[in-house]
């Protein structure tokens, strides 16, 4: 069965890095930002949306896990930044 569990701080570190890089790459591909600025702009967007990381008020960050398998492989993440209920990417 697939379950949602609150994201652990050590997983959030990997998630944050992957999310920032993915959003930067997608923003360059969409011609939203020039490549030279994309990483800085992506990090700024992430910090605006989650300024206190997992502790950001009124934000709840979860992992999707399969309770029947070992969930130690957290190398792949999909990040969809939202603002005011709208997907930004």
Phi, psi and omega in degrees: 000141177273133181228158172257133176228147177303137181292135178279149182305320181292331176283324180301324179301312179293318179301313183300314180298313179296318182297316180297314180292319180296314180296321177298313180298316180294324180290325175292315180299327180274004181061028177281321182225150172287148184305321184295337182254349192301315183295318179295316180292322179295316178298319179297319177298315180298315181294329177290318182285323182228068186298334179245026178057226180298341182266007179296127182302140176062022175237136184231116185251124184237159170252147172263125180230155171258117185290353180264355180230165177288123183260045182266352180267099181247036185277342182242129178227153170241129183243126175235098181291138180235150174216127181052038177080002179250137175288132183271336185251000000 
